[in-house]
Amino acid sequence: MNTGELLVAAVSLVMLFFSVMVHEVAHGAAALLYGDRTALYAGRLTLNPVKHVDLWGTIIVPLVLWLSNSGIWFAWAKPVPIDLSRMRNRREGLLVTALAGPASNLLLALAGVLLLKTGILPEYAEPFAVVFVAINVMLMVFNLIPIPPLDGSRVLASLLPPEAAMRYSRLESVGFLLVIVLASTGFFSEFLRGVLTGFLRVFGLLH
């Protein structure tokens, strides 16, 4: 691997981690809006990377994906602590808090699209902007998959009747294993690539 490829990989990993941090901070900020100060008191409403690093999700998994040339970029940071019992409206708070993370990645992706469309970036920076858009689209879509403990499962739980939501939430103990199984079959890679391709084509970034 030459120096240029190493530089691209290093910058891509930095952008991935930044996007994951923004995702987690968005969860905590949304919870704060509903009266839950848990993340604030834990010092997690910050972009200080030390506060968010998860050994597996922030370092090992992204490195494995990169080294395997999977073409898929996703990661996770330490989950921001949230206490539903402190929220003024638990069901609505759960819904908004769960959606806040993926929504932040959508906004970051759109910001990247805007930079590319305005033409203000130097030519050498444009490929990095495309990677930034791709990273955030993948993070958004991956997290919206309704498998516990992903954000999509919390969105669905907030819409279910209370008893059904409790039963569904109990699947979290096996949900992570299901995510690993689906990832190993190539399901996620094909699904995420399809969504990403559609997104890039909509904004004229892929022909």
N, C-alpha and C positions, 0 to 999 in steps of 0.2 A: 504493500500500500504506500503510495507516494505522499509527499507532504500536503499537496492540495486536497487529497481525499481525507487525510487525517484532520485537516482544518475544517472541512465541511462537516465531518462527523462530530467534531468537538462543538462547533457552533450549533449544530442541530440538537445535540444533547442539552446544551445550555437553554435553547429555546423551548425544548420539551419540558425541562424542569421549571422554567419560568411559567409556562402555561399551566402546569400542574399546581404550582403555588397559587396562582391567581384563582384557579378553580376552587381550591380549598378555602382561601380567604373569602371568596364570594359566598360560600356556604355559611361561614361564620358571620359575615356582615348581614346576610339575610336573617339569620337567627336573632341577631341583635335587634333588628327592626321589629321583631315580634316579642322582644322583652327578655330573650335569653342571653345573658352576659357571660356564659361559660367560656366561650372561645376568647372573649376579650380578657377575662381574668387569667386565662391560661397563656396569654401572650401570643396567641395564634393569629391575630388580625394584623399581620406584618408580612412583608416580603423578604424578611431575613431567612435565607435558606436553611440555616442551622435549625430553625424552629419546625421545619417541615420535612426534613430528610427521613425517608424510610429505607432501610437497608435493601430490602427486596424490591419494593415498588419504584424507588427513585434511582437506584444504582444497578442492581443485578439484572432485573428484567429488561430495562432499556438496553443495557450492554449486550445481553444475549440476543435480543431482537436485531440489534445492529450487526453483531458478529455473524449472525445467521443469514444476513442479507434478506430478511423477510419482507422488506418494503413496508412494514407496518410499524407505526410509532405510537405507542401509548405507555403510560406509566401512572403511578399514583404516589401521593405523599401520605404522611401520617394523617389519618382522618381528623378533621377539626371536631373537638368535643361539642356535642349539642345535647341539651336537656329539654325535651319536649314539655316536661312538667312546669318549666319556667315560662313557657310561651302563653301569650294571651289567648290565642286561638290555635289549638294543637294541630288540628287537621289542615287548616289553611297554612299554618306555619311550616308543617312538614312538607307540604306541596311546594311552597315558594322556596324553602331552604334547599330542597332536593333539586329543583329546577335551576337554582342560582348558579351552581357550578357549570353545568353544560351551557347555560346562557352566557356565562363569561367567556367560554371558549368560542362560542358563536361570534360574540362581539370582537374578540381578538382576531378571528379568521376574517371577519368583514373589514377590520382595520387593515389587515394585510392586503386584502383585495383593493381597498381604497388607495393604498400606497402604490400598488402596481398600476392601477388605472390612471392615476394622476401623472405618472411618469416622472415623479420627482426623485426617484431612487437612481443612483448611479447604476450603470449596467451590471457591474460585478455583484451588486447587492440583490438584484432581482431574483436569482435562483434561491437565495436564502429566504426571501419573502414568500416565494412559492412553497418552500418547505414549511415555513411558519404557518401558512394557511392550511396546509395538509395536516400538520400536527394537530392543530386545534379542531379541525373538522373530525379527525379520527377520535380525539378525546371526547368531543361532544357526543358523537354517535355511540361510541363504545359505552360511555357512562349511562346513556339512555336505554340500554338494553335492560329489560325488566327481570333481571336475575339478581336476587340478593347476593351480596350487599351493594350492588351498583345503584346509582342514583335512580335509574328507571324503576327499580323495585319499590323505592320509597314514594315515587310519584304515584305508582299504581296503588300502593298501600293507603295513600291519603285519599284515594277515590273509592276504595272498597268500604262496605259496611264494617263497623268496628270488629265484630267477631271474625269475619273473613280476613280482615287486615292482620289480626293477631296470628291466625293460622299461617297466613302467607309469610309473615315476618319470621316465623320459626324455621323457614327453609334456609335462612342465612347460614346455618351451620354446615349445610351441604352445597350451598350456592357457589362458594369459591371453587369447590372441586368441579362443579359443572362448568364453570368458566374455563378451568384448565383443560377439561376434556374437549370442550368445543374449540378451544384455541388449538389443541393438538391435532384436531381433524381438519384444520384449515378453514373452518366455517367463518371465523371472525375475519381472517385475512381477505377472503373473497367478498364477504359482506361489506367490510370497510372500504375495500378498493372500489367496489361498485358505487357506494355512496359518494366517496371522494371524487371519482371520475365525473359523476353527475354534477356535483357542486362546482368543480372547476370548469366544466363545459357551460354551465348556466352563466358564469361570469366571464366567459370568453378566455379563460386561462389555459384551456386544452382544446385542441382541434382534432 
